[in-house]
Amino acid sequence: MNTKLGLTGSVFALAVAGAVLATAASAGEWFDRGGSVKDAPMAESGRSFEWSVNGGLMTDYVFRGISQNQEDPSWFVGADASYGIIYAGIWAAEVGQPFTSSDAEYDIYAGITPSLGAVSFDFGVIYYGYANQNSVTDVDYWEFKAGASTEIQKISLGVTYFYSPDDTFEVGPSHVVEGKIGYSLPKVWIFDPSVSALIGYKDNPDLNFEYTYWNAGLELAVEKLSFDFRYWDTDVETIIGGKNLSDERFVFTAKVALP
């Protein structure tokens, strides 16, 4: 990868994330594990057991601005459970990893979601695993997460920090900051529409590598179904197999969640 706008994008990403956190501190549910289809549930206050399953299809699996399936369509499935402020879950998707021959990613995660006034927090850990990998170095890795979110009328605001002590391919530590904003629109026919945008910054200090990524999109929800139309872009080039996997792109996702 070659950084094209690293410094400017990084400063902008941190500024937005800081502003979002400041707003949240002064003011529900909002944190993201990397994209529009990877939203883990916020556990409600109180001590009731909740569970859900989900699955669907996406025209491309994009994580932090980079295609994970060689720009091809991908399936995904997941399951979540919570008890009070404690949650745990698993999520999996089809990937195309040319360097590892892995054909599926699976994420296992857990955490707690305490709240203070109008601000909800999320402290958790995520394990990213890759099935059938044959890489010389280990592709699997851990991340720790700390986030804060709030909702002001129909506007959702959130910021999340991710830290990995040893990123994928054993390249050393990584730091990720993401800021997100969303707005619920009035109902249109049978659909409950909403718009959202995210900006993120990732830094691998041992590699002297950093980049900024962002997305914006529209989601239409009806009953147990949701349809997401999202634009992604980054300020880096990731050329693999003649394809720029971090170039701008539109991604469509269809998802069903039960119960």
Secondary structure by P-SEA (a helix, b strand, c coil): cccccaaaaaaaaaaaaaaaaaaaaaccbbbbcccccbbbbbbcccccccccccccccccccccccccccccccccccccccccccccbbbbbbbbbccccccbbbbbbbbbbbbcccbbbbbbbbbbbbccccccccccbbbbbbbcccccccbbbbbbbbbbccccccccbbbbbbbbbbbbccccccccccccccccccccccccccccccccbbbbbcccbbbbbbcccccbbbbcccccccccbbbbbbbbbcc
